[in-house]
Amino acid sequence: MKLFVAAAVAAGLLSASPAFASAELAKAKNCMACHAVDKKLVGPSYKEVAAKYAGQADAAAMLVTKVQKGGVGTWGKVPMPPNPQVKDDEAKQLVEWVLSQK
């Protein structure tokens, strides 16, 4: 199915929506190894993250830093490792997508 969708996007038959593109980016950057949209895995679900930071003006910038540099303590004792392979623009796109999961 993914191959069909990718081929359809490439052919111009479908547009790659930001939500689809961000979900694919999250998979490509291995975010989904520890997180899921709607259930806790190693880390919190994206819906939990969106709910926790809803309405906080500085949340996106703080989360971009956390994605790239890691952190510990906000969600318990299990640390989130740093992800230096995630570029600034990718981290911003991922965080915007996570915060939109309501």
TISE-876645 format. One record per residue (C-alpha): residue number from 1; residue in three letters; x, z, y. Coordinates in steps of 0.02 Angstrom, whole numbers. Example, Ala and Ser with C-alpha at 12.3 -4.5 7.8 and 13.67 -1.06 7.14 Angstrom:
residues 2
+-----+------+--------+--------+--------+
!  nr ! rest !      u !      w !      v !
+-----+------+--------+--------+--------+
!   1 !  ALA !    615 !    390 !   -225 !
!   2 !  SER !    684 !    357 !    -53 !
+-----+------+--------+--------+--------+
END
This chain:
residues 102
+-----+------+--------+--------+--------+
!  nr ! rest !      u !      w !      v !
+-----+------+--------+--------+--------+
!   1 !  MET !      0 !      0 !      0 !
!   2 !  LYS !    139 !     45 !    123 !
!   3 !  LEU !    222 !   -123 !     91 !
!   4 !  PHE !     58 !   -212 !    126 !
!   5 !  VAL !     32 !   -115 !    289 !
!   6 !  ALA !    212 !   -145 !    343 !
!   7 !  ALA !    194 !   -331 !    307 !
!   8 !  ALA !     29 !   -338 !    401 !
!   9 !  VAL !    107 !   -251 !    552 !
!  10 !  ALA !    257 !   -368 !    547 !
!  11 !  ALA !    140 !   -518 !    540 !
!  12 !  GLY !     45 !   -453 !    690 !
!  13 !  LEU !   -116 !   -427 !    592 !
!  14 !  LEU !   -115 !   -240 !    626 !
!  15 !  SER !    -37 !   -138 !    763 !
!  16 !  ALA !     73 !     11 !    721 !
!  17 !  SER !    -21 !    156 !    797 !
!  18 !  PRO !     84 !    298 !    867 !
!  19 !  ALA !      9 !    419 !    739 !
!  20 !  PHE !     56 !    304 !    594 !
!  21 !  ALA !    229 !    273 !    666 !
!  22 !  SER !    261 !    459 !    692 !
!  23 !  ALA !    203 !    504 !    517 !
!  24 !  GLU !    322 !    374 !    448 !
!  25 !  LEU !    462 !    441 !    561 !
!  26 !  ALA !    429 !    618 !    496 !
!  27 !  LYS !    448 !    553 !    319 !
!  28 !  ALA !    604 !    454 !    362 !
!  29 !  LYS !    688 !    604 !    444 !
!  30 !  ASN !    644 !    717 !    294 !
!  31 !  CYS !    529 !    829 !    397 !
!  32 !  MET !    399 !    817 !    259 !
!  33 !  ALA !    517 !    901 !    136 !
!  34 !  CYS !    475 !   1068 !    220 !
!  35 !  HIS !    317 !   1031 !    320 !
!  36 !  ALA !    146 !    954 !    288 !
!  37 !  VAL !      8 !    910 !    409 !
!  38 !  ASP !   -121 !   1032 !    343 !
!  39 !  LYS !    -37 !   1158 !    228 !
!  40 !  LYS !    111 !   1276 !    231 !
!  41 !  LEU !    259 !   1223 !    126 !
!  42 !  VAL !    430 !   1297 !    165 !
!  43 !  GLY !    385 !   1292 !    349 !
!  44 !  PRO !    218 !   1298 !    439 !
!  45 !  SER !     95 !   1155 !    435 !
!  46 !  TYR !     92 !   1040 !    585 !
!  47 !  LYS !    -85 !   1098 !    621 !
!  48 !  GLU !    -22 !   1278 !    631 !
!  49 !  VAL !    117 !   1226 !    749 !
!  50 !  ALA !     -5 !   1130 !    860 !
!  51 !  ALA !   -124 !   1280 !    865 !
!  52 !  LYS !     16 !   1403 !    906 !
!  53 !  TYR !     81 !   1302 !   1052 !
!  54 !  ALA !    -83 !   1230 !   1119 !
!  55 !  GLY !    -88 !   1238 !   1308 !
!  56 !  GLN !     94 !   1294 !   1329 !
!  57 !  ALA !    175 !   1182 !   1459 !
!  58 !  ASP !    352 !   1207 !   1395 !
!  59 !  ALA !    311 !   1191 !   1210 !
!  60 !  ALA !    365 !   1010 !   1188 !
!  61 !  ALA !    537 !   1034 !   1263 !
!  62 !  MET !    566 !   1194 !   1165 !
!  63 !  LEU !    512 !   1111 !   1002 !
!  64 !  VAL !    623 !    959 !   1031 !
!  65 !  THR !    771 !   1078 !   1043 !
!  66 !  LYS !    714 !   1171 !    887 !
!  67 !  VAL !    698 !   1008 !    789 !
!  68 !  GLN !    875 !    959 !    833 !
!  69 !  LYS !    964 !   1127 !    834 !
!  70 !  GLY !    858 !   1227 !    710 !
!  71 !  GLY !    796 !   1404 !    729 !
!  72 !  VAL !    737 !   1560 !    641 !
!  73 !  GLY !    613 !   1701 !    671 !
!  74 !  THR !    462 !   1614 !    744 !
!  75 !  TRP !    379 !   1584 !    575 !
!  76 !  GLY !    468 !   1714 !    470 !
!  77 !  LYS !    641 !   1736 !    396 !
!  78 !  VAL !    666 !   1562 !    324 !
!  79 !  PRO !    773 !   1465 !    449 !
!  80 !  MET !    737 !   1288 !    504 !
!  81 !  PRO !    903 !   1198 !    484 !
!  82 !  PRO !    972 !   1090 !    625 !
!  83 !  ASN !    932 !    905 !    617 !
!  84 !  PRO !   1071 !    820 !    716 !
!  85 !  GLN !   1022 !    651 !    640 !
!  86 !  VAL !    861 !    655 !    742 !
!  87 !  LYS !    894 !    570 !    909 !
!  88 !  ASP !    817 !    635 !   1072 !
!  89 !  ASP !    684 !    499 !   1081 !
!  90 !  GLU !    640 !    524 !    897 !
!  91 !  ALA !    625 !    712 !    919 !
!  92 !  LYS !    509 !    687 !   1069 !
!  93 !  GLN !    401 !    567 !    971 !
!  94 !  LEU !    392 !    685 !    822 !
!  95 !  VAL !    349 !    836 !    930 !
!  96 !  GLU !    212 !    742 !   1024 !
!  97 !  TRP !    139 !    690 !    856 !
!  98 !  VAL !    150 !    868 !    786 !
!  99 !  LEU !     67 !    941 !    940 !
! 100 !  SER !    -75 !    815 !    923 !
! 101 !  GLN !   -120 !    879 !    748 !
! 102 !  LYS !   -273 !    985 !    786 !
+-----+------+--------+--------+--------+
END
